[in-house]
Amino acid sequence: MSKKSSSLKDVLQSIFATGAILIAFGVAFYLYKNVMGDPANFQGGNPEGHPITGNYLGIIYKGGFIVPVLMTCVLVLVIFFFERAITLRRAQGRGRLNVFVGTIQTLLTEDKIEEAVEACDKQKGSLANVVKAGLVRYRDLENDKELEKDQKITSMKQALEEASALELPMLSRNMVVLSTLASISVLIGLIGTVLGMIRAFAALAQSGASDSLALATGISEALINTAFGITGSTLSIIAYNFFSSKIDGYTFKIDEAGFSLTQTFAASIRK
């Protein structure tokens, strides 16, 4: 992959991330104003009044302007969950990684380099790309009579490291979005709750009388933001840990295959 191609992919990825967030906010704001804010969800058909008893759409609407922000966080989480799932599935390739690594090790032991390259072409994915780059260098160095043994081994390791450096960023890309959502969702929810509590107590103070019903309603509306925030944060943490474990597994397989390839190459050198 050339630097120009890599740069283009980075630009497209940035546009995708920005576009996904903007689209998610647009959808969230539309749902907040037109679905949750539908007059049919409120007593007397007035969105400024109390929601109809048991109408959760109206209750969520009363959480205030923080609600569409929290909904945006949840929608962005869903978008990037599927983006990561699709990307990592493509990175895995067509077959199981354990079977592929075993096949490559067997072919290397039998010095069947061409067959191993064909296996990489069939497997596809990040691991196959790294192994194929190593196999191509393997055959080139095997026929090179000018380099010393240590130089050949160093060149092999360099080829594997370069191939890995191109693949690993793709595996971990956008993970920062999930980790950020895990951190800020609950904080945004708490901000909404605090603002809601301030409004509730301010309204109670202006009324000049103790109104337990109004106070309870205001507090329940404020806590909606906390519920949204905690839910978004929890789901983000689960998604982040799930994909992190998968990425660690892929990285381990890449290192394992690279080590096997290097060791086999070192053992085959006669010079």
Helices and strands as residue ranges (DSSP letters): H 3-30, I 31-36, G 39-41, G 43-45, H 56-61, H 66-92, H 97-109, H 113-123, H 125-142, H 149-172, H 175-207, H 212-268
